[in-house]
Every structure is written in C-alpha cells, then in structure tokens.
C-alpha cells in the first residue's frame, strides 16, 4: 500500500474547505492523525477496507472528522492495544464483547509469518509482511503486539542454534534500515530540537534502541540516533552541539558503573536510561534518580515512550 496521500487529502487543501471545517467543528485528516497518533495512511485503510471510520466529505472530497470520529478512533486503539486484530474491531465495537483467544491467535500467526521470513533470510517476504501490518496498525500497537513478542521468541530460537547469528544479523540489519528510513523521512517533516539517542552497548543495531527511536519519531519528534558508544566527555560535547530536547542512553549490556554519574547527569535537558541495563544496574540507577530530578529510567521502548510523553517531550498519544 502506498504511503502517498490521496488527492483529496493533500496538505494544501483549499482555505475555504479548511475554514468551513473549523467553523463546523470538523478536523482535517492531518490534524486527526496528530491528535490520535494514527497516521493518515492507516486511517484511510481502516475506512476503505473495514469501514471502521466513515468521515464526512467536502464537495471537493476532503475528509473531515468530528469529535465522534476521534472518540471512535480512540476506542479502536483501545481494542488494538488489548491484542485484538483490526479485522475484529468493528464487530467488537458493535457488541462490546471481546474475542481475546481469536485475537491472540491472529497475532501469533502474524509473528510466525515474520519469523519464517527471518529464518529463511527472505528480505522480500519480511518487508512485505511488515508493510501489510504497518498499513493497518499504529507503531505503538505493532511494537506491543508484534515486534516485542517477536524479539522474545527469536531470542529463544537463537540460543545455541546453528545459523542463529546469520538470522540475527539479517533481521537486525533489516530492522535498522527499515526504521532508519522512516526516521529520515519523519525528520524532514518535524521541527525543533531532536531527541538524541545513544547506543551505549558494544553491540551494533540494538533493536530496542531503534524501536524506541521509531516510536518517538512517530509521535512527531525529530530523532538523532548514534548507533555506537561515546565516552562521557564526547557525549557531553555532542549534547552541547546538538542541544537536544532530551537524551536517551540505551544499553542491553552492563555499563561501567564508575562512568554512570558522568554519563547520566549534568545536562541541560532530561536524560533517560533505557534497555536491559536498567535491570542490571537497578540499585545504582535508583540512587541516581533520587539525587537528580532530570534523570529517568525506562525498561523497554514502550516505557520510554510513556516517560517521554509524560515529560511533554512528544505529541499526545
């Protein structure tokens, strides 16, 4: 499915249409996307393929959304975040009766298809499978229901198995390329100081780092990713030059505890530490958090998204 907008939803819609929409209390699709966190491509897919949202139309064909549409989108997101497949949502909205076993099965099938593509090192199938879900679900839902559980399943698969390293490098390379391209595109649309994210592991292509970057970028935040560790002195220099809205240090490995105070504090912006390193150094980090109000912890990408949102560094989700 193309990411390009339909002619009726282009950014330069006529001033008359826009003023009429405002006067009547309606919102254009780009504003609804900003408010709900569901991009315009997905909103149109929900409308065309499932009839979940049926917006009003101007004489020129522009989609206009009322408050009831926004409320319905929020209800849809509630079901999706519970693990329900988008194809089931319309019936659930009518009956308000959950179907969790079927929903769980559908997400398992989606993960299985992606895992098969990874095991076969089949980039085309992996890309097509992910793109089909990306057109229907917002990033937060895909992260929660598809990607994070997939990471856990792959970690189990890759333990002491021949070919595990080839699969890992293949998948992580694809993931960084895929999400990096979306970050690059989104950064061209966003303004203001970026969120600076640093990979503090010796391992390149940290998937949790790139998922966090993708989630933040999808919330209209420019993101800069340094996919390699920096010394405390060079990190301070980078912060001074870039002047980020926040700094996020991600690691899935141990961090030199002697460097922790210098790495995590003393900046003019909030600092988050994320990833498995938070569990590893929980005690030392909790002490630092008590001492420094601008230091925060996030165990996973969804936790980092929540913290950044609570700090008013992202658009409302």
PLY file of the C-alpha trace (Angstrom):
ply
format ascii 1.0
element vertex 317
property float x
property float y
property float z
element edge 316
property int vertex1
property int vertex2
end_header
0.00 0.00 0.00
1.36 3.40 -0.92
2.28 5.91 1.75
1.34 8.79 -0.56
-1.87 10.67 0.29
-4.88 10.56 -1.94
-5.58 13.77 -3.88
-8.47 14.62 -1.59
-6.22 14.67 1.46
-3.22 16.64 0.25
-1.66 19.17 2.61
-2.58 22.23 0.55
-6.33 21.80 0.78
-8.23 24.95 -0.09
-8.58 27.69 2.52
-12.37 27.65 2.08
-12.60 23.96 2.88
-10.35 24.34 5.90
-12.21 27.36 7.29
-15.54 25.63 6.76
-14.27 22.58 8.64
-13.09 24.70 11.56
-16.33 26.67 11.69
-18.39 23.48 11.85
-16.16 21.83 14.41
-14.62 19.32 11.98
-10.95 18.37 11.69
-8.90 17.55 8.59
-7.19 14.18 8.42
-3.72 15.52 9.21
-4.99 17.03 12.49
-6.76 13.81 13.46
-3.53 11.92 12.75
-1.65 14.31 15.03
-4.20 14.02 17.85
-4.60 10.24 17.77
-1.15 9.12 16.67
-2.70 7.10 13.81
-1.23 8.22 10.50
-3.38 9.21 7.54
-2.48 6.10 5.53
-3.82 3.86 8.32
-6.96 5.97 8.80
-7.76 5.62 5.10
-7.10 1.88 5.24
-9.46 1.49 8.20
-12.11 3.35 6.19
-11.68 1.57 2.85
-11.02 -1.97 3.97
-13.09 -2.28 7.14
-15.50 0.66 7.30
-14.30 1.45 10.82
-14.31 5.21 10.30
-16.61 6.95 7.83
-15.70 10.65 7.83
-17.68 13.45 6.27
-16.55 14.77 2.89
-16.39 18.28 1.48
-17.68 18.91 -2.05
-14.06 18.59 -3.19
-13.68 15.25 -1.46
-11.61 16.23 1.57
-12.15 14.00 4.61
-13.49 15.83 7.69
-13.67 14.25 11.13
-15.97 15.14 14.02
-15.39 14.56 17.73
-17.31 11.29 17.49
-14.82 10.06 14.90
-11.89 10.89 17.16
-13.61 9.08 20.04
-14.16 6.05 17.81
-10.50 6.03 16.80
-9.55 6.05 20.48
-11.91 3.12 21.06
-10.31 1.25 18.17
-6.87 1.87 19.65
-8.07 0.52 22.99
-9.04 -2.77 21.35
-5.84 -2.94 19.32
-3.75 -2.39 22.44
-5.56 -5.33 24.03
-4.31 -7.53 21.22
-7.42 -7.59 19.04
-6.85 -7.80 15.28
-8.13 -4.85 13.26
-10.43 -7.17 11.29
-12.31 -7.98 14.53
-12.70 -4.46 15.86
-15.87 -3.45 14.02
-17.87 -6.33 15.49
-16.47 -5.67 18.96
-17.42 -2.00 18.78
-20.98 -3.05 17.98
-21.33 -5.80 20.57
-18.72 -4.71 23.13
-17.89 -8.41 23.54
-14.18 -9.32 23.50
-12.73 -12.19 21.49
-9.27 -12.44 23.02
-8.47 -16.04 22.10
-9.02 -15.37 18.39
-7.08 -12.11 18.63
-4.14 -13.83 20.33
-4.15 -16.50 17.64
-4.09 -13.91 14.86
-1.11 -12.06 16.34
0.69 -15.38 16.79
0.10 -16.12 13.12
1.46 -12.71 12.13
4.59 -13.26 14.21
5.01 -16.75 12.81
4.95 -15.43 9.24
7.61 -12.86 10.05
9.70 -15.43 11.88
9.57 -17.79 8.90
10.82 -14.99 6.63
13.66 -14.30 9.08
14.59 -17.98 9.33
14.74 -18.19 5.52
16.66 -14.88 5.28
13.95 -13.73 2.90
14.01 -9.94 2.88
11.18 -9.53 0.39
8.74 -11.63 2.43
9.83 -9.93 5.66
9.37 -6.48 4.15
6.00 -7.29 2.60
4.74 -8.89 5.80
5.74 -5.91 7.93
4.42 -3.37 5.42
1.00 -5.02 5.37
0.71 -4.68 9.15
2.18 -1.17 9.15
-0.65 -0.02 6.88
-3.26 -1.19 9.41
-1.78 -0.61 12.87
-0.11 2.36 14.57
3.53 1.90 15.65
2.72 1.57 19.35
0.36 -1.36 18.70
2.83 -3.06 16.37
5.56 -2.67 18.95
3.41 -4.08 21.76
1.65 -6.89 19.93
4.03 -7.86 17.13
7.65 -6.79 17.47
8.46 -7.06 21.18
6.90 -10.57 21.44
8.71 -11.49 18.22
12.03 -10.42 19.77
11.36 -12.70 22.75
10.51 -15.64 20.51
13.62 -15.09 18.41
15.84 -14.88 21.50
14.61 -18.33 22.49
15.12 -19.67 18.99
18.64 -18.28 18.73
20.00 -19.98 21.86
22.74 -22.41 20.87
21.33 -22.95 17.39
23.40 -23.17 14.24
22.58 -20.27 11.92
21.38 -18.06 14.77
23.98 -15.38 14.15
23.15 -15.21 10.44
19.44 -14.79 11.25
20.18 -12.18 13.92
22.43 -10.09 11.68
19.95 -10.39 8.79
16.97 -9.30 10.91
18.69 -6.52 12.84
20.22 -5.12 9.63
16.79 -5.08 8.01
15.19 -3.53 11.09
17.72 -0.72 11.34
17.46 0.00 7.62
13.65 -0.07 7.69
13.17 2.08 10.77
16.11 4.34 9.92
14.48 5.20 6.59
11.26 6.12 8.37
13.18 8.27 10.85
14.90 10.08 8.00
11.56 10.76 6.29
9.87 11.85 9.53
12.75 14.14 10.48
12.19 16.08 7.27
8.62 16.78 8.44
9.38 17.67 12.09
10.98 20.75 13.58
12.52 21.74 16.87
15.36 20.20 18.88
15.72 16.43 18.42
15.68 13.57 20.87
19.30 12.36 20.95
19.62 8.61 21.38
22.95 6.88 22.04
23.66 3.16 21.80
25.84 2.53 24.85
26.27 -1.18 24.07
29.22 -2.69 22.26
26.60 -4.43 20.11
25.53 -2.50 17.00
21.96 -2.40 15.66
20.30 -2.63 19.09
16.67 -3.43 18.17
15.23 -1.84 21.32
17.05 1.39 20.54
15.62 1.54 17.03
12.12 0.66 18.20
12.26 3.48 20.74
13.52 5.88 18.06
10.70 4.83 15.73
8.02 5.29 18.40
9.30 8.76 19.28
9.60 9.75 15.63
6.03 8.57 15.01
4.93 10.95 17.78
6.17 13.93 15.72
9.54 14.20 17.44
12.76 14.62 15.44
15.25 11.93 16.43
19.03 11.62 16.10
20.50 8.14 16.65
24.17 7.48 17.41
24.50 3.72 16.99
27.79 3.41 18.86
29.00 4.24 22.38
30.59 7.56 23.33
32.88 8.39 26.22
31.40 10.74 28.84
33.49 13.64 27.52
32.47 13.12 23.89
28.85 12.60 24.90
28.89 15.95 26.70
30.37 17.53 23.56
27.63 16.00 21.38
24.91 17.31 23.71
26.47 20.77 23.66
26.49 20.88 19.86
23.07 19.30 19.21
21.15 20.87 22.12
18.58 18.03 22.22
15.19 18.19 23.91
16.22 15.04 25.79
19.00 12.46 25.87
18.31 8.73 25.88
21.11 6.28 26.66
20.28 2.71 25.64
22.15 -0.44 26.54
21.42 -4.15 26.69
24.74 -4.77 28.43
26.46 -3.71 31.63
27.65 -0.13 31.85
30.83 0.86 33.66
29.32 1.93 36.98
32.20 4.35 37.56
31.01 6.25 34.48
27.31 6.23 35.33
27.17 9.60 37.18
29.06 11.36 34.37
27.05 9.62 31.64
23.62 10.19 33.13
23.73 13.60 34.78
24.86 17.17 34.34
22.99 18.02 31.13
20.70 20.94 30.39
17.98 18.52 29.24
16.26 15.46 30.73
18.19 12.18 30.48
16.67 8.71 30.17
18.47 5.41 30.56
16.75 2.55 28.77
17.10 -1.12 27.96
18.11 -4.22 29.93
20.92 -2.21 31.54
18.24 -0.64 33.74
17.57 -4.07 35.28
21.28 -4.82 35.54
22.09 -1.58 37.38
18.72 -1.05 39.07
20.13 -0.28 42.51
22.78 2.21 41.39
20.38 3.92 38.99
17.63 4.30 41.59
20.09 6.14 43.82
20.99 8.49 40.95
17.31 9.10 40.13
16.66 10.13 43.74
19.54 12.59 43.52
18.76 14.05 40.08
15.22 15.04 39.13
16.04 15.17 35.41
17.13 11.51 35.29
14.56 8.86 34.34
14.55 5.12 33.70
12.76 3.12 31.01
12.96 -0.67 30.87
11.68 -1.03 27.31
10.62 1.05 24.26
7.02 1.38 25.43
8.18 2.58 28.84
10.46 5.12 27.17
7.55 6.36 25.04
5.37 6.76 28.14
8.09 8.65 30.02
8.80 10.99 27.11
5.08 11.69 26.76
4.69 12.39 30.49
7.59 14.84 30.24
5.69 16.64 27.46
8.51 15.93 25.00
6.23 14.19 22.49
2.83 14.78 20.97
-0.04 13.24 22.94
-0.51 9.55 22.15
0 1
1 2
2 3
3 4
4 5
5 6
6 7
7 8
8 9
9 10
10 11
11 12
12 13
13 14
14 15
15 16
16 17
17 18
18 19
19 20
20 21
21 22
22 23
23 24
24 25
25 26
26 27
27 28
28 29
29 30
30 31
31 32
32 33
33 34
34 35
35 36
36 37
37 38
38 39
39 40
40 41
41 42
42 43
43 44
44 45
45 46
46 47
47 48
48 49
49 50
50 51
51 52
52 53
53 54
54 55
55 56
56 57
57 58
58 59
59 60
60 61
61 62
62 63
63 64
64 65
65 66
66 67
67 68
68 69
69 70
70 71
71 72
72 73
73 74
74 75
75 76
76 77
77 78
78 79
79 80
80 81
81 82
82 83
83 84
84 85
85 86
86 87
87 88
88 89
89 90
90 91
91 92
92 93
93 94
94 95
95 96
96 97
97 98
98 99
99 100
100 101
101 102
102 103
103 104
104 105
105 106
106 107
107 108
108 109
109 110
110 111
111 112
112 113
113 114
114 115
115 116
116 117
117 118
118 119
119 120
120 121
121 122
122 123
123 124
124 125
125 126
126 127
127 128
128 129
129 130
130 131
131 132
132 133
133 134
134 135
135 136
136 137
137 138
138 139
139 140
140 141
141 142
142 143
143 144
144 145
145 146
146 147
147 148
148 149
149 150
150 151
151 152
152 153
153 154
154 155
155 156
156 157
157 158
158 159
159 160
160 161
161 162
162 163
163 164
164 165
165 166
166 167
167 168
168 169
169 170
170 171
171 172
172 173
173 174
174 175
175 176
176 177
177 178
178 179
179 180
180 181
181 182
182 183
183 184
184 185
185 186
186 187
187 188
188 189
189 190
190 191
191 192
192 193
193 194
194 195
195 196
196 197
197 198
198 199
199 200
200 201
201 202
202 203
203 204
204 205
205 206
206 207
207 208
208 209
209 210
210 211
211 212
212 213
213 214
214 215
215 216
216 217
217 218
218 219
219 220
220 221
221 222
222 223
223 224
224 225
225 226
226 227
227 228
228 229
229 230
230 231
231 232
232 233
233 234
234 235
235 236
236 237
237 238
238 239
239 240
240 241
241 242
242 243
243 244
244 245
245 246
246 247
247 248
248 249
249 250
250 251
251 252
252 253
253 254
254 255
255 256
256 257
257 258
258 259
259 260
260 261
261 262
262 263
263 264
264 265
265 266
266 267
267 268
268 269
269 270
270 271
271 272
272 273
273 274
274 275
275 276
276 277
277 278
278 279
279 280
280 281
281 282
282 283
283 284
284 285
285 286
286 287
287 288
288 289
289 290
290 291
291 292
292 293
293 294
294 295
295 296
296 297
297 298
298 299
299 300
300 301
301 302
302 303
303 304
304 305
305 306
306 307
307 308
308 309
309 310
310 311
311 312
312 313
313 314
314 315
315 316
